């Protein structure tokens, strides 16, 4: 092999692994199965052996390493980073080994996780473990966001092109017979990253493939999307919030400067970050603290950390992915999107609404549009904040903020952008909750001088605290309450 995967590779000899995998694959296709598949592959036996060997070797070299926005300069061995995540299926805790066994026995697994939870890393780990099992399957890893980069444009077309790039003699009949006989494990990473104009066609192709080739193993990863509920052939696994011990292991293994890692681990163990532990249970959002600790020492303001998290959810995480630019339906741009989610957060916060039905969410979004004065489509904006940004997540009864801290931080951002008169009225609206919520504290941290000046005026006036009416209201009534 022209490049080594490193000393930690199991079993310290990647060439031996490749040889074993290829041998098992050839045993399956040349001596087992139906006569049609044997003929399709045996007619090209020597080229098949050489081609499969080259293909498997390149798959190992490409997918045994990983990069992200904190690891842009040098890829790192997946095995050096991997910490088994908390998984569940139908509400029951599951291990990674159980996921692999489900894929082996039932052929269909759909992995759902929030941004930064480790879906791509887990998908690559599935490929590596598939090869380590030496069970005679040819793994094909496709990043669905890159479908437009291929002339073929379809999953099966890209699958054939991926194999042929390392195996020039690969014939169409080998692909068809292999699909029918179940020679392949196809791993489709990032269904949520498919261009929105093509997502229906890609979804339809996935479901056609699933029905037409029952012996084909399929593993697909995605953020939660409503359309996934109809994928009845797939066993759904979810990446759950990680335990504190797991997060600490992830930080320990992450290749970063020792000083900020040690500070972060100490803070996690001390309990000083307990009030934000639900955010830190997301591996990516926890690792966002490392650059902040490096530049600011032990003192990282909550508002600076949340600002980094919001930037990560909007664009930093995606920018680290090759040949990918997420399609934002509302087409607001980063600045206006942040203004809109800040306004939405303020409206819902003053309404004391953390979770709501879809109908109520539409009312809040329409009120947001009126408040900021930007023209955007309601459905498109809801898609952006639920799927693309994952600020809200879908739950059984509707939607809720994935992290309430972000709602309070963004509400504070909205307040701090107001002029003096509007600001005083906004402070009236949150005055009664400063002992239970953090919006006032975040506002003070973001703009100490202005908040103190206007808070003094507000206190001297001894205002009546605003009491919001209860009951369902129209979007216009909601908007009127919050237009400050």
Secondary structure, DSSP 8 states (H G I E B T S, - for coil): --S---TTSTTS-HHHHHHHHHHHHHHHHHHSS-HHHHHHHHTTHHHHHHHHHHHHHHHHHHHSEE--TT--SS-EEHHHH-----EEETTEEE-HHHHHHHHHHHSEEEEE--TTSSHHHHHHHHHHHHHHHT-S-EEEEEEGGGGGGSSS-SHHHHHHHHHHTT-TT--HHHHHHHHHHT-EEEEEE-GGGS-TTTHHHHHHHHHHHHHH-TTSEEEEEE---GGGGG-TTSEEEEE----HHHHHHHHHHS-S-HHHHHHHHHHHHHTTTGGGHHHHTSHHHHHHHHHHHHHHTT---HHHHHHHHHHIIIIIHHHTSTT-----TT--HHHHHHHHHHHHHHHHHHTT-SEE-HHHHHHHHHHHHHHHT----HHHHHHIIIIIS-SEEEETTEEEES-HHHHHHHHHHHHHTS-HHHHHHHHHHHGGGTTT-SHHHHHHHH-HHHHHHHHHHHHHHT--------S---HHHHHHHH--
